[in-house]
Structure formats: structure tokens, C-alpha cells
Amino acid sequence: MKIEVYSPTIRRKEMDAVLTALVEDKIGPGEHTQHLVQIAKERLKFDYSLALRSPVIALSLALKSLNLEDGQGVIISALSPGYYKQVIEDLRLVPIYADVLPSSASIGPETIEAARSRQASARCVVVHHTLGFVPDMAAILDLGLPVIDDRSQSYGALSAERPVPASIVAAAESSAEAPAVQAVEPAPETPYSPGALTILGLEEKDLLTAGGGALLYAMNRREAGVLRNYAELLPEYGLPDMNAAMGVVQFREAGKNLEKRKEIAKIYAQASQRTRHKRFVQNDIYEYNNYVFPLILETGMKDVKAYAKKKDIAVESALEDTLMGAGLVPTEDCPESYSLSLRTALFPLYPRLSGAEIEKVSKLILTLP
């Protein structure tokens, strides 16, 4: 059976939660949606949040909250999701494409400044954490532009977002060698500078999934006041209860799933060190969440895909769903993004992989052409 690149981490707990929501009298936005917002608040420490049906709606509302004028520019990474351009243009704004740093596929203050120098109309920046890598947000905020932060792929980069798995807690509580509180004490919080508003997508390929949807939240009271203006949105904008029920379980299981991703990534990394292909590097400020396992190929993408296919393993272009991957960005403005879009491959990495499958993918990486 072919090993796919992506597989949403959905187990019996998520299924049971959705079925419970389905048999209730109401499946639109309701108690489960409110519960999702509450559990997310415990993890993310935000002041206020909206649970929405899609990240498209979340980005649109976030941009509207900035009260930008027609024709003003929004700086975005050339490796942002394809829908960014449509949302920006639908609001009669102008997308301004910033290149990325080749070490992380992320925009940085220098690439944002370069984009702003090309087009003086820039009034804000939307920072997408491509492939789960978090840029230096403090340095980006120091540029003085309003920032919308899209963390759909980078959940887990902070220690507070990595709750201790229940199995570890149980083992610690049953141990006579040391008090449980010492065994499960969380790591110190990693400093994080949020943007004015933050998007956490819950789509199929996001790190946490509710089968669709997004949270749009504000960390501070001032920005939260802006979001409260949208509190009485039409119900068609709100996240349905059956999606929210799945999202609640995803938050609860996040610690265990992130640990499993880390274990798998370590095995893959050891194999990749014996090849000529390169890996991206997360800066020292945050911990990489192992959302995916990408490699920057020194050989052609076509050859690698063909080789993997013979082994019944799917390998995909990591950036084909981005603006650059879709051919929507002038390549001369963003040469690093263009190069990475052609050479970055994704290998299967998700908690549901069996030991035999992990070994099979690891051998594939080790023997890549």
C-alpha cells in the first residue's frame, strides 16, 4: 500500500467527538465551538478569538480590521498559500511579493524591506509560517508595519503549545523514584512576538485540523476590541459544531502528536545527513514543530518522485500550492522563492505512520539519487 505524504491525524477520539456533535439537535456554531475557543485560549493565551469556517474568511476579516484604503499594498511571501492573492485583490488592495530566506523558506525583515522599496504603497504585512518555520517576528514587528500572523502550519513552536502527553503524566505519577511534578514540569516559555492579529488554520493539511475552519485571534486587549466588532457575524461565517468537536480533540492530543512527529523527524534527519540534499533550519528563537519533512534537492524533482514511486512512497513538491508554485509571482522579484519551489520535496511525516513505514521512508531518504 502506498505511503502518502499527508494524512490527517484523525483517530477514534476525533470520530467519537464528531458523532456526538452530529446526534445533537444543533450542528451549526454552538457549544462545541465555544468549547474549542476556550481550550485554544488555554494553549495560546489570547485575549479574544473568532472561530470561522475557513482561513479565507479569517484573512479577509483581519485585513478589513486594519481599515486599509483602496489600492494600498499588502506585503506577503511569494511562498504564501495561493488564496492570499485572491483575498487581497477582492478587498481592492494590492499584493506585494517578498522573497524568502533560502535557509528557512521564511520572509525576514530584509526581504520585507526589499519588497517595500519596490512599492511604496505597502501598509501591512501578512506573515505566513511556510512549512512550519517561524521567522524572527520581533525583528519584523520592529519595521513598524501592522502584522497579521498566519500560524496554521507552525502550531507547537512554543513550549506552552506542547502539553505533556497523558501517557507521560501517568508514568510519572506511578513512579516512586521522583515526584510527578518534577517529571512533567513544562519547559520554560519561548518568547514570541505576535502580530496585530493571528490566524490559526484548521484545514485538512494544517498541523491541527478540524476538517476545515480557522481561529482568528488577538493577543492584546486593543486588537481584541477590533475583533469584537465582528462578534455578531452571520452564522454562515461561524465554525460548525461538528468541526469544532474535532478541533477540541486535536488540541488535547497535540502534545502526544508533536512528540511522535519529533521522533520520526529525528530518524529521517539521521538518514538525510548521509545524502547530498539539504534541510531547512529553524532559527534559535523557536523550536521546529516537525510539521513536515522537507529536503532541498540537489537533483531533479522528477527523478526523486520517480524513484520514490518505485518504492510505493509518495513524494510531493513542497511548495506547489503556494503563489510561486502556481506561477502567480514574477520570478525576477523573488529568485530564492522560485528556486526553492522547484527543488523542495516533502516526505511522509505524520503520527499515524507505523514503525515499518517509518523505516521504509528512512531507507528511501538514505538512498535518494
N, C-alpha and C positions, 0 to 999 in steps of 0.2 A: 504493500500500500504506500502511495506517495506521501512523503512528509511535506506538508505545505509550509510556506513562510510565516503566515499569520494564522492564528487560531484563537478566537476569543476565549478567555479563561472563565468558562461557564460550567459549573458543576451542579450537583443535586440541590445544594442550598439555594443557588440562584433560581433554579427551576421551581422549587417549592415556594419561594417568595413571590414569583410571578403568578403562579397558580392561585395562591392565596388572594392576591390582588384581583385576579380575574373573577373569582367567585363572589366577591363583594358587590354590593349594589352599585358602587360608583367606581369607574376605572379611569376617569379623567383626573386632572390635578386635584389632589385631596390630601388625606392624612399621610399616605406614604411619601408624597412629595415633600410635605413639611418635615417628615422624619429624615429624609435624605438631606435636606438643608441643615438640619440640626446636627447630624453626625458629621457632615462635611465641615461645619463650623468648629466642631471639637478638634478636627485634624488641622484645618487651615487657619484657624484663629481670625477669620474675617469679621467685619462689623455687620455686614448685610449682604444678602445674596438673592438673586432670582434664579429659579430653576426653569429652564427654557427647552423648547422642543428641538433646537438644533444650534450648533455653533454659528451658523449663518445668521440666525436671529440675534445671537449674543454679540457678534461683531457689529452688526448694524446698530443695535441699541447703544453699544459702547461708543461708537463713532458719533451717533446723534447726541449723546450726552456732552460732547465737547463743544457743541454749538459752532462747528466749522462753517465757513461761508462757501458758497458755490465756487468751484474752481481752485480751492486751496488743496495743497498736496498732503498725502499720507505716505510716509516712508515705510516700506515693507521689504523684507528679504526676498531676493529672487527665488529662494527655496521655500517660500511660504506656500500653503495649500492653494490649489487652483481657484477656489471660490473667493479668495480675498479680492481679486481684481474686480469681479462682478459686483460684490457688495459695495466697494468703494465707488465705482462708477455709477451704480444705481442711486447713490446719495449725491451725485453730481460733484464728486470730489475727484482728485487726480492721483493715481498710484505712482509713486516714485520708487524705483527699484534700487535697493542697496545690495552690493556684493557681500560675500561672506569670507570669514577667515578660513583658509584651507585646512587648518588643524582641527577644526570643530564643526564646520558647516554652519556656524552661527554668525550673525551680524555682530559688529562691535562698534564702539564709538568712532573709530577711524573710518569704517565703511559707511556709517550713517552720515558723518560729516562730508565724506566724498559725494554721497548722493545729494545732500543738501546743497553742496556747492554747484551741482549741475542744475538745480531747480530751486530757486529762492522761495517758491510758494509753500514749501514744506512747513506744516504747522503741528504735526504729531508723528509718532512712530508706533507701529504695531510690531511687537517683538514675538516672533514665533520660535519656540524652542525645538528646532528641527532635529528629528531623530532622538529627542530626549536630552540633548545637550543644552545646558543653561549658560547663556552668556554672562558677562560681568554687568549685572543690572545696575549696580551702584554707579559705575562709570557712564552707563547710558543715561541714567537719570540726571547726571551732572551736566549733560548737554543742554538742559533747560527746556526740552520739548516734552509735552504731555505724552505719557507712555501707556499703551494698552498691552498687557502681558498675556500671551497665549501659552498656557502651560499644559495643554492637552496631552502632550507626549512626555512631559518631564515630571509628573507626579512621583514623589518618592525621593526627590533630590535633597530634601530636608530631613533631618533626623526625626522631627516631630511627625512626619508623614510615614514613618516606618514603625508602626506599633509592633510590640513584641508578639510574635505568633503564640497562639494559645498553647501549642504543644510545648514550647519552651517554658512558658509560665507554669504549666502543670508539672514539668520535670523539675523545675526549680523548687516548687512548693513541696514536692515529695522527697527532696534531697535533705539528708541530715548533715551534710558537710558544711553548708553555708546557709544563712538566712535567705529567704526567697527575694527580699527586697534588693539584696546585693546582686543576685543573679540576673534580675530583669531590669535593673536601672537603665533608663534610656540614655543614649549618647547626648552630649551637650548640643543644644540647638545651633544649627548653622545659620549665620547671618544671612538675611535675604531682604533685598530692597524691592518691594513690589511696585508695579506701575499704578497709575491712577485707578484703573480697573483691570481685573484679571478674568480670563476665560479658561475654564476647565472643561474641555470637550468630553463627552461620554459616548462617542460614536464607536462603531464596531472595531476600528483599528486604534483607538486611543488606549492608553495604558489602563485606565478604568473604563469599563463600558456599562451602559445601561440599555444597550441595543439602540442607542440614539439619544441625543439631547446634549445639554451643556449647562454648567453653572456660570453665571456672570456675577462676580462678587467684588466688593470694595473692602480694603483692609482698614481704612480710616473713616472717621465719622463724616468728614466733609464730603468725600466721594460717595459714601453710603447715602447721604441726603439726596444726591443726584439720582441714585438708583431707586430710591423710594418713590420718586416721581412716576416710575413705571410699575408700581406695585399693583395697580388696578388694570393690568393688561387684559386683553381679551383672553378667554380660556384657551383659545386655539394657539396661543403663544406659549402656554404653560406645559411643563413636562407631565405626561400622564402618569398615574399611579403605578401602572404595571411596569413602566420603565424605571420609575423611582425605586420600586421594590427591589429590582435587580441591582440598582446602584448602591443601595444601602448595604447589601451583602458584599459588594465589591470593595467598599470602604473597609468593612470589617475584616475581610480576608486579605487586605492589601499587604500587611506585614509578612504573612506567610508566602504570598506570591512573589513579593520583591526578593525575599531570601532565596527562593527557588531560582529566580532569574539570575541572581548573583552567582549561585553555584554553577549553573550551566555556562554562563559567560566566562567564568574562570577556566573551565575546561576548554572552551573554544579559543580563548586567548592564548593558552599554552600551545595549542596546535598552530595558531596563526603566527606565533613567534618564529616558527621554523619555516615560514614561507617568505616570499619577497613582497607580499602585499602589506599595506599599511593600515593602521587603525586610527580613528579619531581620538582626540584627547580632551577630556573634561578638565576645565580649569580647577585650580586648587580650592576654590571657594565652596564648591558644592560636590556632592557625591553622585556619580552617574547611576541612574536607576536601571540600567540594562534593559531599556525599552525594546531595543533591537540589537542585533549584532551585525554591524556594517563593516565592510572592508573596502578600502580604496585599491582597486585592482591595478596591477602593473601590466596585465594582459587584457585582451579584449573581453568585453562583457558577453559577447556572443559565444566565445569559446568556453567560458566558465559556465554559462547556462546549459550549453550542450553537454558538457562533462557531467554536471550535476543531474541532468535529466537521465543519463545512463544509469545513475545510482538511485533513481526514484526519489530524488530530493529536489524540491523547488528552490530556485534562487531567482530573486527579482532585482530589478533596478530599484535602488533605494529611493530615488528622487523623481520617479516618473510621474507622480501625482502632484508635483509642485508646479509653480508657474513656469520655471525654467524648463522643467521636464516636458511641459505641454507646449513649449515653443512660444510662450506669450511675453518673453522678456528679450530685449535686444542683447545679443551675446557680447557685443563690444562694450557694453556698460558694466557687465558682470562676468568677466572671464573666469574667475575662480569658481563661481556657481556653475557655469557652463561645463567646465572641466569635470567637476565633481558629479554633475548629473549624468555624465557619460560613463564614469568609472567606478561608481559606488554601488556595491552589491549587498543585498540582505540575505542572511541565512536564518533558518528556522530557530526561533528562541521564544519559548513560552512555557509556563509551568506545567502544562499537561503532557509535555514530552516524556516518554518513557526512558529508562536507562539505556535500552538498546538503541533507541532513536538518537539519543544524545551522542552515543558512541559513534553511530553511523555518520552523523553530521560532522563530528570532530574529525573523523578519518577523511571525510571529503575535504574539509578545510586544509588539512595537513598535506593532501596530495593535489591541491589545485594546480592547474597548468600555469 
